[in-house]
Amino acid sequence: AEHLRGKKHRRLRCLRAERRAQEQRSLFVSGFARGTSGAELAEYFGAFGDVAAVVMDKEKGAYAIVELRDAAGRERALAEPQHSLAGHRLRVRPR
């Protein structure tokens, strides 16, 4: 019981809850051209809602995680049948 009231445990629980919330607002995006910037992806997905962050694969630039500020924006993006950016068809999936 003492452990559950401890600072470390509460902080970890808080962090896990925040990560789950981020997951509910995020998209996994691939298929864009090599050299595409995070700003370009943010601009494109901004049409579905405010973009909180874009995290790109640094090694190969093959995928990105796009986090929107709310889950409704994510649902709007997932409801769209096709996405394309600069002539490349994007694969957009839930994170």
Secondary structure, DSSP 8 states (H G I E B T S, - for coil): -HHHHSHHHHHHHHHHHHHHHHHHTEEEEE---TT--HHHHHHHHTTTS-EEEEEE-TTT--EEEEEESSHHHHHHHHHSS-EEETTEEEEEEE-
